[in-house]
Amino acid sequence: MYLHLGQSSVIRTKDILGLFDLDTTTISKHTRDYLGAAEKRGRVVNVTQELPKSFIVTTGGTTTVYISQISAQTLKKRSGYIDDIRNLKTERE
């Protein structure tokens, strides 16, 4: 399955390591340091011309960070993770 991040950017959901809200996660110095280091290594792809709301960490050989104007909550819903979690819970019961 693929996930649309905004503009013309699409990634494979199986490559996603994490979806993060920029407002809540960048409070931490560790997160800011991580994003800064990724930027210095040229591993950040900005897929928005608008105010960014989330960042997505992916791996597909190399780790890449995508900055998106779409909220992390919306991306999670789009990715189908919530449905997958519900299905797992139902299977275990």
Secondary structure, 3 states (H helix, E strand, C coil): CEEEEECCEEEEHHHEEEEEEHHHHCCCHHHHHHHHHHHHCCCEEECCCCCCCEEEEEECCCEEEEEECCCHHHHHHHHCHHHHHHHHHHHHC
